[in-house]
């Protein structure tokens, strides 16, 4: 990674207990209010003397000037790191901030005030009380909300992205309901920063998927922007997909192999039955039943073997899998008939197309419902009064 431009030091203490890392891109109108609210949130906190704010700025506007202006009246030390070459986008900015930090904790948050600064003491308290490596501010635990997301489209994209990501990494994300959040505290010494490969917005996913870490969560309400507009774009969505490929698809690759074997068996059974003059709809039903059972057994013993003891009995898992796949197959049948009768597509080709379309939905359902892993850490341990340290790490755990 090319070096960033030199640090602009406003006030520097040799060692901080926490560095609040704020990656910014054209957030000039928000800077002053953010610094003020961080200061207010830490009033009376005995750690305040050891906290600094570090803006890692990739802006093309006057955000750097706004940071320096806010620093003049801030009771908390403020530093500015402006990057002339913003490699890795927001994730790269966070990593640059972690490299520049001397704090025990790094608190990562956006600069638009959708992440409430008042949560900072809570995140630090939770980390110290539980000896966690990462404390995630989650929108998706009781008490949390994503109400600040603008429009149903962004909410839908966020929900689907979280479901797909947690399905791909059920073990590493078993205690994280919101891997898409950009608001979290991380124990600096617990993270191998050199192993991270920053891309786009989703740095927390990168951190959690690269190495085993102890995770706890605290609920927060995602607020509305103080000023300006969202930086989320279609390009960022493509970068997120690239990030998933780079992290690999977790056990989705094994699920895909089982799905491919099932698809081949399904098509072979159907083709054999059609060849002996069985109606193609009847043939499709028989092929579906046989392959649903066969696929479930393969998933049990090869794909989700390590997640079979998460509280559900064998027959419960079988019933959920069979019911879902049977329902999905019934939904596919009208589509199959439509493709064959109205588009004159060969029945076996049409069947193959519908199987491909159903793959992602089936994978998410099995990962998030049939083999859903149980949490090993409490939700919001401070508010529940739970005095429990996170479970020991399992270095050999699958994603």
JOZI-V350308 format. One line per field, one symbol per residue. psi: psi as a letter, one per 20 degrees, with the letter a starting at -180 (. if undefined). A space follows every 10 residues. Layout:
BEGIN
psi = ???
END
This chain:
BEGIN
psi = pqqrqqpopg ppqgpqhppo popqolkgii gghggghggh hjpipiihik pqpopopkqj bkgghhghgh hhjpipppqp opohnmpjbg ghgghhhhhi qjqhqpopqr jjjhophiig hgggggghhi krhpopopik rpirqkhipo qhghgggggg ggggghhhmh ghjhjoimii qjorppogii pnhhiqnppc hmhgggghhh qpqpprqpqq ooaqqgrarq iprhghghhg hhggghirkc jhghhhgghg ghgggghggg ggghhkkpph ggghgghggg hggghghhgg iggkgijilk iqrghggggg gggghgghhh hhghhggghg hijkppghgg ghghhghigg ghggghhifg kpqqqiqqpm hghijpmpqq qqqnhjpr.
END
